[in-house]
């Protein structure tokens, strides 16, 4: 494996909170990775957002806190453009000693869902739109970012403003260069409704690579922002009263001949599209925990504040949780608009695509698509708060059709531990936990 002549490099797998967990290893390990040269405790992928072990974790008392084996994904070594030294990253996945995938690895969870599509001769094509906020974190609390040219603080939102992009052009240009170096296909950038907020769209591609790119992209943005004297955050709600950060996922499904199974030649879409929508709608409440995984996440889930909270779908309607965009029928797709920017991409992709497939498998019909604003209608809602979201996720039969029951157990224990910890912190201090982690 080419590690760019570096004397050391990094290996990392993804934990349940979307954090990179791994090691720095010598260059000599490059030829040993496939053979399982790097081992870590299985419990490392099940620590809480603060990085602490889960109390009474089954991974400890069932396995004696056994090691798992890290093996590389097919991505190979990637440069990390925000570092001053040459320090590549090799993305990894966790396996048990007998070679079976570790059930607590979120990337494995997504692969299992995608294998169910592959068994039908289908390929999922997906992309994400990611919102993030640039923040001045130099003081005792985060403040709105300063204009790099004038030094004055940015005080107003600039929706689709080109001058706002001019203001931060050195950072955004470095971001595109970083994406190119890492093999991330970044598309459009827009200035969004929040102060210092931007959205970048990643390319439509195979769903597993799209999830990978979303994971890498979040680290790239945070790392580069630090090089430019700022912080970049995907916190769902960085500032009270300001626009929150979301992640919209688009997906379509191709059959063995490369035809889009959602395309009926017109604007409505096929039965398969409607069944997939129905599956996604059914999963919205029990999957709230995946879409809003942290205490701060629920600050964004306010009706009328650009975050869909009602269980609904529609054609070309951005107030609905599930939107069917217009455009050419051959590109017919589903846009899932609920998730915050603070999610774990692998779990989010897995639950959305798993829910869509359960709808197709069951042949479920959705209710009629809404018209008008979803905020003004009496519609069923997502889980109302974090504790309820944990309970709804744990109790859901549909979630058990998507995730290994042991992953569900691990995630529930993780989130209950975090809930207890965060309940003891003043809300105004939550940012200290989340700002540059999520």
N, C-alpha and C positions, 0 to 999 in steps of 0.2 A: 504494500500500500504506500502510495506517495504521500509523504507528510511534509513536503516542501523543504526538505533539508533541515527541519527543526531538530534541536537536540532533545526536546520533550514535546508531548502533545497531550490533549485532553480527551477523555472518553466520558460520555454522559448518557444516561437514560432519563426518561421523564417520570416524575412521581405523580401522585393523584392530584396535586395542585398545579401541575404543569411546570414545576421547577426542574432545572437540570441537576441531577445528582450523579456524581462520578468522581474521577481521579485525574491527576496529572501523572503521566507515566513516561519513562525514557523511550527514546526513539527505537530502541531494540524491540520494544513490544509490537511494533507495526506488523511484524511477520507472525506474531503469536496470537493475534486477537481471535481469529477463527477457531483456534484451539482452546479458547477459554482461559487465556492467561490472566484476565482481570475478573476478580470476584468481589462481590459486595453482599452484605446482609440483605436478605429479601425485604426486611422491614424498612430499608432505606427508601423504598418507593411508597411507603405508607406513613411517613412522618407528617406532622401538621405544618401549617403555613409558617410557623416560627422555626421549623426545623427540629422540633422535639419529637421523641418517640411517643407512640400512642400507649397510654396506660392500659394495662391488661390486654395488650395486643395478642390476638390468636396466633399471629406470626411468630411470637416469642414462645408461647407455651405449647403450641402444636409442633413447631419445628426446632425448638431450642435456639431460636434466632439464627437459623442456618444461613449459609451463604448461597447466593445464586450466581450464575455465570453470565457475564456480559458478552454478547457477540454483536458484531457490527451489522447495521442495516446495509442496504445496497447503496447508500449515499456516498460512502467513502469519506476521506478527509476533507474538511471545509476550512477555509481561512476565517479568522475572526477579525474583521477590519477595525474594530474599536480598540484593539490592543496595540501597544507600541512594539512588542516583540512578536516574532513569528511563533505562533502558538495555535496550531490547527486543532479542530474539534472533529472527533469521529463519533457520530451518533450510534448509540447501542440499544439493544433490547435485552431484557432479563429472561434467563432460562433456568429451569431446575436442573439438578445434577444428572437426571436421566434424559435430558435433552428436550423435555416438553416445555412449551412456553409458560412463563410465570403468569398465573391468573391475575395478579395484581398490577401488571404492567399495562398502562392505558393504551400504548401503541398496539399491543397484542389484542386488546379489546376491540379496537377499530378493525384490525386485520380479520378477526373472526366474523364481524358483521360483513365485511367486504367479500369474504369467502362464500358467504351465503348468496350474494349477488352473482359471484363467479360461477357457482354451481348451476345457475340458471343460464349461463352463457352471457351474462350482463357485465358491463363495466360502468362504474359511477364516475362521472366527470363533475368536478366541484371547484368552487373558488370562494374566496372570502373578501369582504370589505371590512377593514379594521380602522376604528377610530382611536386616536390617542391624543393626549394633551401634553404640551410642553409647559413645564413648571419651573419657577424659581424656588429652589429648595435650600438656599444659602442661609436662611434665617431660622428662627425657632419654630416656624410653621410654613407650610408651602404657600406661595403667593403667585399671582399671575406673572407669567414670564416677561422679561424685559425685551424691548426691541434691541437686537444686537447692534444696530447702526447708531441709534440715538441714546441708548441706555435708559430711555423712559419705559415705564411699565405699560404693557398692553392692557387696555381697559375695556375694550369692546369686542364683540364677536364680529367676524368678517366672513359671512357666508358666501362661498364661491368667489372670494376676493383674490384677484391676481396680485394686487399690491401686498397682501399679507404673505403670499408665497414669495414675492420678491424680498420681503423683510428677512425671511428665513432661508433664502436660496442656498447659502453655503452648506447649511445642515441638510436640506432636502437633496441637494446635488450629491453630497457625500453618501446619503442614504441610497440613492439610486446606484452609485458606484459600488457600495457595499453589497447591495442585492445582486448585482452582476457578478461580483467576486464569489459570492456564496451560491450562485446558481438559482437565485430566487427571482422569478419573473414578475417584477412589479409593473403595474400598469398605470392607471391614472391617480393623480393626487388632487384633492380638493381641500380648500379651507372650509371648516365646518362651523356649526352654530355656537360652539363653546369658545371662550377666550383662549387663544393659543391652541386651538384644536384643529387637527387635520384628519383626513381619511385617505387611506391608500388601498387600492384594489389590487389583488393578486390574480394571476392568470388562471383561466379555466384549464384544468388538467386532471389527470388521474387523482382520485380522491385521497389516496394515502399520501401521495407526494404533496397535494394541496395542504393536508394537515401538517405534514413535516414543515413545509415552507412557512405556514402560519406560526408554528412554534419557533423556528429559527428567526423569523422576522421580528417577533416581539423582543428577543434578546438583542438583535442588531439595533433596533431603535433605542432601546434603553442604553446600550453601550455607547453608541455614537452621541447621544444627547449629552452624556457625561463629558465626552471629549470637547464638546462645544460649550461647556460651563452651565448646562441646564440639567434638568431631569425630564424624562419622558415617562408618562404613566398611562397604563390601561385601566386604572381604577374606574369602576363603573360610574362613580360620582366624585370627581376630585374636589369640586367646590360646590357647596350648597347653593342652590338657586341657579347654577350654571348647567349647561347641557352635559349630559353624561356620555360615556364612551360605550359604544355598542360594537358587536361583530355580526354582520349579516352573512349568512352562508347561502350560496346558490348551488343547485345541483340538478343534473339531468342524468338519464340512464340510457346507455347504448346497448343494443342487442348484438348478437354475434356478427351481423352484417354491417354494424356501425350505424344503424338507424336509431333515432331517438324514440324510445318507447312512449314518451309523453306527447309526441307530435301526431295530430290527426289531420294536419293540413290546414287547420283553421285556428282561430283564437282561443277556443275552449279547451283543447287538449283531450287526451284519450281517457278511457276508463281507468287505465293504470295510473294516470296523473291524479285523478280524483280519489282513487283508493289510497294512494300514497299520502295525499293531503289529509284524508280521514285518519290514517294512522298517526300522522304528525299531530293532528288536533287532539286525538285521544291521549297522546303522550305529553301534551303541554303542561298540564298541572303536575303529574308525577315527576316530570323531568325538570321542573323549576330549579331544583338544587344544582343541576348541571349548568343551567343557563345563568343562574345567580348564586354562585358558590360561596360567597363571603358576606360578612356583616355589611360592608359598604355597598354590596350589590343591590340591596333592597332600597337604598337611597335613590337609585335610578328608577325603580319600578313604581313610578307614579303616573296615574292616568293623565294623558294630555301632555306629557313631557318627552315626546319622541321615543318612548320605550313602550312597545305594545304590551299591555297587561291583560287584555281580553282574549279569550280563546275564540279565534275567528279566522276566516280566510276570505280572500277577495281577489278579483282581477284588477291589476293596476291601482292598488289602494295601499298607500304606505302607513295607514293607521292600523291595518290588520296585522296579526301576528304572522300569518302565512300569506305571502303575496305571489301571484302569478304574473310576472312581468309581461308586457307586450313585446312586439317585435316579430321577427320572422318565425313562422311555425317550426322550422327545422331546429331552432334554438330554444324551443319551449322548455321551461325549467320552473323549479320551485325555489322561491326565496324565503328562507327562514329568518325572521327579523327579531327574535326575542333575546338572544344571548348578549351579555355584556362583554366588553373588551377584556374582562378579567378572568375569562374561562380557561379551562384546559382544552386546547383544540381537539385532542384525540377523543376525549370523552364526549365533547360536543358533537363532533362528526359522528361518533358511534351511536349516540342516542337519537340523533335526527335521522340518520340513514337506517338505523334499526327500526325506528318507529314507522318510517315510510314503508319498509319491507313488510312489517307485520300487517299494515293496512292492505298492501297488495295481496299478501298470502290469505287474508281473511275476506277479501273482496268487499270491504266496508265502504259504504257511501257516506260522504260528508253531508252536513247540512247545507242549505243554500248559501252561496257566497253573499257576504254583506255588501251593501252599498252605503255610501255616506261614511261619516266618521265613526269608527269603532268606539271612541271615547264617549259618544253620546247615546249608546245603546245598552240595553240591559242584557249583558252577555256573561257567561261563566268566566271566572277569573283564574289566573295563575295562583299558586300558593301565596298566601298573604304575607308571610314572614319567614325568617330563616328556620326557626324551629319547626314550623308546619311543613316547610319544604323538605326537611330531613325526614319527617314522619311519612309524608306522602311518597317520597322516593322509596323508602324502606318497605312500605306496604304494597307497592304496585306489582301486580301480576305481569303487566306489560314490561316493566323494567327487567323482570326476571327472564323474559324472553330475549332480551338484548344483551344483558351483562351476566357474567358468571356470578352466582350468589355470593361467592367469597369476596369478589371485588365490591359488590354492594355492601356487604358487611364491613369491609375495611373502610370504605368511603364514609359510611354512616358513623362509624366510631371516630374517624378523623374529624368530621364536621361537628359532632357533639362535643368533642374536646375543644375545638376552636370556639364553638358557641359559648362554652363555659368561660374560656379565657377572655374573649372579647367582651362578654357581659360585665367583666370586672374592670374594664378600661373605660374612661370617659369617651364618649363618641368623638369628641374633638381630637382625641389622640389616636384614633384608628388608623390615620394616615401613616403613622410611624411603622405600622406592621405592613401596610399594603403598597405604599407609594411606588417602590421600585421592584416589588416582588411579583405582583400580579400582571 
